[in-house]
Amino acid sequence: MSDAHELPFYLLFGILMAILLAGVFFMQLTKQREFEVGAQAQALADDLARTCSSVLPGEQLTLDLPSRLAGSNYELEIDENRSTFTVWITDGTGEGESYWTVANVGLQVENRGFAPGGRVYFMRSGEVVVVSASPIEVPPENIFPTPSGEPPEFYYFARENQREATAIIAAYFDVSQDIDAYEWESGNSILVRAGSILLRVQGYENEENVGLVDNAWIISNIENYAGELTGAVPCPSSENAYSSGWLYSPSQALRYLRSRTWRRTSDNSTVAIPSDALVRAAAVTTNVSSYPTWRVEWENYVIHYQTGPWWHAENTPGFVFQSEPELEALV
């Protein structure tokens, strides 16, 4: 009789244990799914930031977005101000949770239509990475047009009078007025005349090697001059050279250099030229000759770039580009 009375108790106990075990199993399963959702969401945010770090200037990379994260729906959010990728779980397990990663570069979002199952496009542009839900249009390279015909008189003047031409070029772009005469004041100071304006252009010697450049005379200061030019020497028009494409402005030179993709040859790392790089006129000497150049400087980098094209009919090599550390343009 006692066994018969105890049977319902055993049955009830068994049912309660089954319910308890089922509850424990469900909680473990829920925790496991929450962990899996969180792991996949964090991995996605990390992958997005990692892709930003690996994209080369001018190169376009893509990353496919999963349709769901461990069975849960999600949204992708990009904060340009904080350079962060955030994955939000919108329903299902982990609803309301967010997972984010900070990219180590600035971000610029072009198309925010990111959707699960879609694709994210990345392209480095200068100092930022453009991120988009659609293909990114590659900007054309800022190539200088080739001037037609024979060079103007200032071209030949600059070829033979490199320091004088360097001072005149610097002064012309400083006051935006054609220079008509010059006069040496001292070994590192040249006086120039732009109509009624008189200027003193000062330079200094720098003997640090920049690629094949052995020496540079660098413009350091341009100021108004209150005296007279008693021994002024007429010079050809720099304005005519600029308007005909035989002389580049400092902003043109910088835009062109920034439009290229550069690689440091010592370790193959990519280098972006900043928009605030210092650009000064300089006359450089190589093992071939001397030339006027634009000297571009930022951090520990120095580039000397031509102030204008070299005429194809010349029988001697002209100056184009030298740098320190050595940089190579990627096609």
C-alpha positions as CSV (number, residue, x, y, z in Angstrom):
1,M,0.0,0.0,0.0
2,S,2.8,2.4,0.8
3,D,4.3,2.0,-2.7
4,A,0.9,2.8,-4.3
5,H,0.6,5.9,-2.2
6,E,4.2,7.0,-3.1
7,L,3.8,6.6,-6.8
8,P,2.0,9.9,-7.5
9,F,4.7,11.6,-5.5
10,Y,7.4,10.1,-7.7
11,L,5.5,11.0,-10.8
12,L,5.1,14.6,-9.6
13,F,8.7,14.8,-8.6
14,G,9.7,13.5,-12.0
15,I,7.6,16.0,-13.8
16,L,9.0,18.9,-11.7
17,M,12.6,17.7,-12.3
18,A,11.8,17.5,-16.1
19,I,10.4,21.0,-16.0
20,L,13.4,22.3,-14.0
21,L,15.9,20.6,-16.3
22,A,14.1,21.9,-19.4
23,G,14.2,25.4,-17.8
24,V,18.0,25.1,-17.2
25,F,18.5,23.8,-20.7
26,F,16.5,26.7,-22.2
27,M,18.5,29.2,-20.1
28,Q,21.7,27.6,-21.2
29,L,20.6,27.6,-24.8
30,T,19.5,31.3,-24.6
31,K,22.8,32.3,-23.1
32,Q,24.6,30.3,-25.7
33,R,22.7,32.0,-28.5
34,E,23.2,35.4,-26.9
35,F,26.9,34.7,-26.8
36,E,26.9,33.6,-30.4
37,V,25.0,36.6,-31.5
38,G,27.3,38.9,-29.6
39,A,30.4,37.2,-30.9
40,Q,29.2,37.4,-34.5
41,A,28.2,41.1,-34.1
42,Q,31.5,42.0,-32.6
43,A,33.4,40.1,-35.3
44,L,31.5,42.0,-38.0
45,A,32.3,45.4,-36.4
46,D,36.0,44.3,-36.1
47,D,36.1,43.1,-39.8
48,L,34.7,46.5,-41.0
49,A,37.3,48.4,-39.1
50,R,40.1,46.0,-40.1
51,T,39.1,46.4,-43.8
52,C,39.5,50.2,-43.4
53,S,43.1,49.7,-42.2
54,S,44.0,47.5,-45.2
55,V,42.7,49.5,-48.1
56,L,45.3,51.3,-50.1
57,P,44.9,54.8,-51.5
58,G,42.9,54.7,-54.7
59,E,42.0,51.0,-54.1
60,Q,38.4,49.8,-53.6
61,L,37.7,46.9,-51.3
62,T,34.4,45.2,-50.4
63,L,32.9,43.3,-47.5
64,D,29.8,41.2,-47.7
65,L,27.3,41.7,-44.9
66,P,25.6,38.5,-43.4
67,S,21.8,38.2,-43.8
68,R,21.4,37.5,-40.0
69,L,23.6,37.1,-37.0
70,A,23.0,33.7,-35.4
71,G,19.4,34.0,-36.4
72,S,18.9,37.6,-35.2
73,N,18.3,40.7,-37.3
74,Y,20.6,43.7,-37.1
75,E,21.5,47.1,-38.4
76,L,24.8,48.7,-39.2
77,E,25.5,52.3,-38.1
78,I,28.7,54.3,-38.9
79,D,29.6,57.4,-36.8
80,E,32.0,59.6,-38.9
81,N,32.8,61.9,-35.9
82,R,34.0,59.0,-33.7
83,S,35.2,56.8,-36.6
84,T,33.2,53.9,-35.3
85,F,31.3,50.9,-36.7
86,T,28.3,49.9,-34.5
87,V,26.2,46.7,-35.0
88,W,22.7,46.9,-33.4
89,I,20.7,43.8,-32.7
90,T,17.1,44.8,-33.7
91,D,15.1,41.7,-32.8
92,G,15.5,38.1,-31.7
93,T,18.1,37.0,-29.2
94,G,20.1,39.9,-27.9
95,E,17.6,42.5,-29.1
96,G,18.7,46.0,-28.1
97,E,22.4,45.1,-27.6
98,S,25.1,47.0,-29.6
99,Y,28.7,46.1,-30.5
100,W,31.2,48.5,-31.9
101,T,34.8,49.0,-33.0
102,V,36.8,52.2,-33.6
103,A,38.6,52.4,-36.9
104,N,42.1,53.8,-36.9
105,V,41.4,56.2,-39.8
106,G,38.9,58.9,-40.4
107,L,35.6,57.8,-42.1
108,Q,33.5,59.5,-44.7
109,V,30.1,57.8,-45.5
110,E,28.9,58.2,-49.1
111,N,25.8,56.0,-49.1
112,R,24.2,54.9,-45.8
113,G,21.9,52.3,-47.3
114,F,23.6,49.5,-45.6
115,A,21.4,46.4,-45.3
116,P,21.9,42.8,-44.1
117,G,22.9,40.6,-47.0
118,G,24.3,43.6,-48.9
119,R,27.8,44.8,-49.5
120,V,30.0,47.5,-48.0
121,Y,32.5,49.4,-50.3
122,F,35.7,51.0,-49.0
123,M,38.1,53.4,-50.7
124,R,40.9,55.5,-49.3
125,S,40.8,59.1,-50.3
126,G,43.6,61.2,-48.9
127,E,43.5,61.0,-45.1
128,V,40.1,59.3,-44.8
129,V,38.4,56.1,-46.0
130,V,35.2,56.5,-47.9
131,V,32.6,53.9,-46.9
132,S,29.5,53.3,-49.0
133,A,26.6,50.8,-49.5
134,S,27.2,51.2,-53.3
135,P,30.3,51.2,-55.5
136,I,32.4,54.3,-55.1
137,E,33.4,56.3,-58.1
138,V,37.1,56.5,-58.4
139,P,38.2,60.2,-58.8
140,P,40.3,60.8,-62.0
141,E,44.0,61.5,-61.5
142,N,44.8,65.2,-61.6
143,I,47.1,65.1,-64.6
144,F,48.5,68.3,-66.0
145,P,47.7,68.8,-69.7
146,T,50.7,68.9,-72.0
147,P,51.4,72.5,-73.3
148,S,51.4,72.9,-77.0
149,G,54.0,74.7,-79.0
150,E,57.4,76.0,-78.0
151,P,57.9,77.1,-74.4
152,P,57.7,80.9,-73.5
153,E,60.7,83.0,-72.8
154,F,60.5,82.5,-69.0
155,Y,61.1,78.7,-69.6
156,Y,64.5,79.4,-71.0
157,F,65.2,82.1,-68.4
158,A,64.5,79.6,-65.6
159,R,66.6,76.9,-67.2
160,E,69.7,79.2,-67.1
161,N,68.9,81.3,-64.0
162,Q,67.6,78.9,-61.5
163,R,67.8,80.9,-58.3
164,E,66.6,84.1,-59.9
165,A,63.6,82.2,-61.4
166,T,62.9,80.5,-58.1
167,A,62.6,83.9,-56.4
168,I,60.5,85.3,-59.2
169,I,58.1,82.3,-59.1
170,A,57.7,82.5,-55.4
171,A,57.0,86.3,-55.6
172,Y,54.6,85.9,-58.5
173,F,52.3,83.4,-56.7
174,D,52.6,85.4,-53.5
175,V,51.2,88.7,-54.9
176,S,49.4,87.2,-58.0
177,Q,51.0,89.9,-60.1
178,D,53.5,89.5,-62.9
179,I,57.2,90.2,-62.0
180,D,59.0,92.5,-64.5
181,A,62.4,93.0,-63.0
182,Y,64.8,91.7,-60.3
183,E,68.1,92.6,-58.6
184,W,70.4,90.7,-56.3
185,E,70.6,92.4,-52.9
186,S,73.0,89.8,-51.3
187,G,74.0,86.2,-51.6
188,N,70.6,85.0,-50.3
189,S,68.3,87.9,-51.0
190,I,66.8,89.0,-54.3
191,L,64.7,92.2,-54.9
192,V,61.8,91.9,-57.4
193,R,59.4,94.4,-58.9
194,A,55.8,93.7,-59.7
195,G,54.5,96.9,-61.2
196,S,54.5,99.4,-58.4
197,I,55.2,96.7,-55.7
198,L,58.7,96.0,-54.6
199,L,59.5,92.8,-52.7
200,R,62.5,91.2,-50.9
201,V,62.7,87.5,-51.5
202,Q,65.0,85.7,-49.1
203,G,66.3,82.1,-49.2
204,Y,68.8,79.9,-47.4
205,E,71.1,77.0,-48.2
206,N,70.1,73.4,-47.3
207,E,72.7,70.7,-48.0
208,E,70.6,67.7,-46.9
209,N,70.2,65.1,-49.6
210,V,66.7,64.5,-50.9
211,G,67.0,61.6,-53.2
212,L,69.4,62.8,-56.0
213,V,69.1,66.4,-54.8
214,D,72.5,67.3,-53.2
215,N,71.7,70.9,-52.3
216,A,68.7,73.2,-52.2
217,W,68.3,77.0,-52.0
218,I,64.9,77.3,-50.3
219,I,62.7,80.5,-50.2
220,S,62.2,81.3,-46.5
221,N,60.6,84.8,-46.6
222,I,58.9,87.3,-48.9
223,E,58.3,90.9,-47.6
224,N,57.6,94.4,-48.9
225,Y,60.7,96.4,-49.8
226,A,60.7,100.2,-49.2
227,G,63.9,101.1,-51.2
228,E,64.6,101.3,-54.9
229,L,65.9,98.9,-57.5
230,T,68.9,100.8,-58.8
231,G,70.3,98.0,-60.9
232,A,67.1,96.2,-61.9
233,V,67.4,93.6,-64.6
234,P,64.2,93.0,-66.8
235,C,62.9,89.4,-66.7
236,P,60.4,87.6,-68.9
237,S,56.8,87.1,-67.9
238,S,56.1,84.4,-65.3
239,E,52.4,85.1,-65.7
240,N,52.6,84.2,-69.4
241,A,54.4,80.9,-68.5
242,Y,51.6,80.1,-66.0
243,S,48.7,81.0,-68.3
244,S,50.2,78.8,-71.1
245,G,50.7,75.8,-68.9
246,W,54.5,76.0,-68.6
247,L,54.5,76.9,-64.9
248,Y,52.6,75.2,-62.1
249,S,51.3,77.0,-59.1
250,P,52.0,75.6,-55.6
251,S,48.4,74.5,-55.1
252,Q,48.4,72.7,-58.5
253,A,51.6,70.8,-57.6
254,L,50.1,69.8,-54.2
255,R,46.8,68.7,-55.7
256,Y,48.6,66.6,-58.3
257,L,50.8,64.9,-55.7
258,R,47.8,64.2,-53.5
259,S,45.9,62.7,-56.4
260,R,48.6,59.9,-56.7
261,T,49.0,56.8,-54.6
262,W,52.5,56.7,-53.0
263,R,54.4,53.9,-51.5
264,R,57.5,54.1,-49.3
265,T,60.1,51.9,-51.0
266,S,61.9,50.9,-47.7
267,D,58.9,48.9,-46.4
268,N,56.2,49.2,-49.1
269,S,53.8,51.1,-46.7
270,T,51.5,53.5,-48.3
271,V,51.9,57.3,-47.7
272,A,49.2,59.9,-47.9
273,I,50.2,63.5,-48.5
274,P,48.2,65.8,-46.2
275,S,46.3,68.8,-47.5
276,D,48.2,71.2,-45.2
277,A,51.7,70.1,-46.3
278,L,54.1,73.1,-46.5
279,V,54.9,74.1,-50.1
280,R,57.8,76.4,-50.9
281,A,59.8,77.3,-53.9
282,A,63.4,76.1,-54.1
283,A,66.3,75.8,-56.5
284,V,67.9,72.4,-56.3
285,T,71.2,70.9,-57.6
286,T,71.6,67.3,-58.7
287,N,74.4,65.5,-60.4
288,V,73.0,66.7,-63.7
289,S,72.1,70.4,-63.3
290,S,70.1,72.9,-61.2
291,Y,66.4,73.4,-61.4
292,P,63.6,75.4,-59.8
293,T,61.2,73.1,-57.9
294,W,58.3,73.1,-55.5
295,R,59.5,71.7,-52.1
296,V,56.7,69.9,-50.3
297,E,57.2,69.1,-46.6
298,W,55.2,67.3,-43.8
299,E,56.3,65.3,-40.8
300,N,59.6,63.7,-41.8
301,Y,58.9,63.7,-45.5
302,V,60.3,66.0,-48.2
303,I,59.4,66.1,-51.9
304,H,60.9,68.2,-54.6
305,Y,58.6,68.5,-57.6
306,Q,59.0,70.3,-60.9
307,T,57.7,73.8,-61.2
308,G,56.7,73.1,-64.8
309,P,57.0,70.6,-67.6
310,W,60.3,69.9,-69.4
311,W,60.1,70.5,-73.1
312,H,60.2,67.3,-75.1
313,A,62.7,68.8,-77.6
314,E,65.4,69.3,-75.0
315,N,68.5,67.2,-75.4
316,T,69.2,67.2,-71.7
317,P,67.2,65.5,-68.9
318,G,64.9,67.7,-66.8
319,F,63.8,67.5,-63.2
320,V,60.5,65.8,-62.2
321,F,60.5,64.3,-58.7
322,Q,62.8,63.4,-55.8
323,S,61.9,62.5,-52.3
324,E,63.2,61.6,-48.8
325,P,62.4,58.9,-47.7
326,E,62.2,57.5,-51.2
327,L,58.6,57.3,-52.5
328,E,57.3,55.5,-55.5
329,A,54.0,56.3,-57.3
330,L,51.7,53.3,-57.7
331,V,49.8,52.9,-60.9
